[in-house]
């Protein structure tokens, strides 16, 4: 059967529909019905872009309760937000933005959204080493308190991936031509997956340093207050955790 098309259709014009019986109207009708069936199927099974966006928002923006402290000190296993005073934003991650690393890792940025939720709440975990307690002279009564110069981990909220077989640890690596932030081109910061029972790598270890350079030596071994601005230093590279005014796309 010879297919008859109008000059407009040959030129790519899509204004004609199967109802006017011009061109290959039977094929157009089948295509419309196929698209409708596909839409209804994806709608029924929650596969529409709208449904995916809703699930992402529910997963990432689920409310999280922060830990409370009576004496104003930061304690291990407490849930907190990491606030950057320069950009007035908090550290956050996105499970839909995986890095190019071989291991499972997700890009980390800062967000103006400051309500405690799954994507921005973190847990302060103690580094598995007793050397800091001895070197810094931390008393037994303060073993659960974070001190200046003491090593620790920053772990994403377990609510972000409740069924995962591990945790997401904040890490960074020295910038190279192959590994760097895709926007600032400085060191890439990401949350990397560490399976339960596995020892976290050195690249996931951080320490708190006093913001005032003249007080850093005398502040070592002192408890960290939740109200005092501090610097978070990466133990492996010596770089400080920072944020800048760069649009994240």
Secondary structure, 3 states (H helix, E strand, C coil): CCCCCCHHHHCCCCCCCHHHCCCCHHHHHHHHHHHHHHHHHHHHCCCCHHHHHHHHHHHHCCECCCCCCCCCECECCCEECCEECCCCEEEEEEEEEECCCCCCEEEEEEECCCCCECCCCEEEEECCCCHHHHHCCCCHHHCCECECCCEEEEEECHHHHCCCCEEEEEEECCCCCCCCCCCCCCCCEEEEEEECCCCCCHHHCEEEEECCHHHHHHHCCCECECCCCEEEEECCCCCECCCCCCCCC
